[in-house]
């Protein structure tokens, strides 16, 4: 009976560690992490074919917001690195419209 408990506990710990490692990998911008490296829009449009005028409009929107998004990313990164309030920087970044 004690052996079965030990095995069950070991399997539970192993499963928890695997889930934790996967979650940490996604937070660090590895493949599968949404919104990292500009892949957010590409992932949203996966399986969708845009008409030429729609693609042109999307491209112009992305071009218009690119500097603001870069500035927001740098602000969040700077807040994290300096030990500042990254949550506040993210709130500010979300209000880019």
C-alpha positions in Angstrom: 0.0 0.0 0.0 2.8 2.4 0.9 4.6 1.6 -2.4 1.5 2.5 -4.4 1.2 5.8 -2.6 4.8 6.6 -3.3 4.4 5.8 -7.0 1.2 7.8 -7.2 2.9 10.8 -5.5 5.9 10.5 -7.8 3.7 10.5 -10.9 1.7 13.5 -9.6 4.9 15.4 -9.0 6.2 14.5 -12.5 3.0 15.7 -14.1 3.1 18.9 -12.2 6.7 19.6 -13.2 5.9 19.0 -16.8 3.0 21.4 -16.8 5.0 24.0 -15.1 7.9 23.7 -17.5 5.5 24.0 -20.5 3.9 27.1 -19.0 7.2 28.8 -18.4 8.4 28.0 -21.9 5.3 29.7 -23.3 5.8 32.8 -21.1 9.3 33.2 -22.4 8.2 33.6 -26.0 8.8 30.1 -27.3 6.7 28.6 -30.1 3.1 28.3 -29.0 3.1 31.5 -27.0 0.4 33.8 -28.5 1.3 37.4 -29.3 5.0 37.0 -29.2 7.2 38.2 -32.0 4.3 39.5 -34.2 2.8 36.0 -34.5 -0.4 37.1 -32.8 -2.0 38.5 -36.0 -0.7 35.6 -38.1 -2.2 33.1 -35.7 -5.5 35.0 -35.7 -5.6 34.8 -39.5 -4.6 31.2 -39.8 -6.9 29.5 -42.3 -8.4 32.8 -43.5 -7.8 34.2 -46.9 -8.1 38.0 -47.1 -9.1 39.9 -50.2 -6.5 42.2 -51.6 -8.2 45.3 -50.2 -8.5 43.7 -46.8 -4.8 42.7 -46.8 -3.9 46.3 -47.8 -6.0 47.7 -45.0 -4.5 45.2 -42.5 -1.0 46.1 -43.6 -1.7 49.9 -43.2 -3.0 49.3 -39.7 0.0 47.3 -38.7 2.3 49.9 -40.2 0.6 52.7 -38.4 0.7 51.0 -35.0 4.2 49.4 -35.3 6.0 52.3 -33.6 3.5 52.6 -30.8 3.6 48.8 -30.2 7.4 48.8 -30.2 7.4 51.7 -27.7 5.0 49.8 -25.5 7.0 46.6 -25.6 10.2 48.6 -24.6 8.3 50.3 -21.8 7.1 46.9 -20.3 10.6 45.4 -20.8 12.2 48.4 -19.1 9.7 48.2 -16.2 10.5 44.5 -15.7 14.2 44.9 -15.9 14.3 47.8 -13.4 11.9 46.1 -11.0 9.3 48.7 -11.7 5.6 48.2 -12.1 5.3 46.0 -15.2 1.6 45.5 -14.7 1.0 49.3 -14.9 3.2 49.5 -18.0 1.1 46.7 -19.6 -2.1 48.5 -18.7 -0.7 51.7 -20.4 0.3 49.6 -23.4 -3.2 48.1 -23.8 -4.7 51.6 -24.1 -2.9 52.3 -27.4 -5.9 53.0 -29.5 
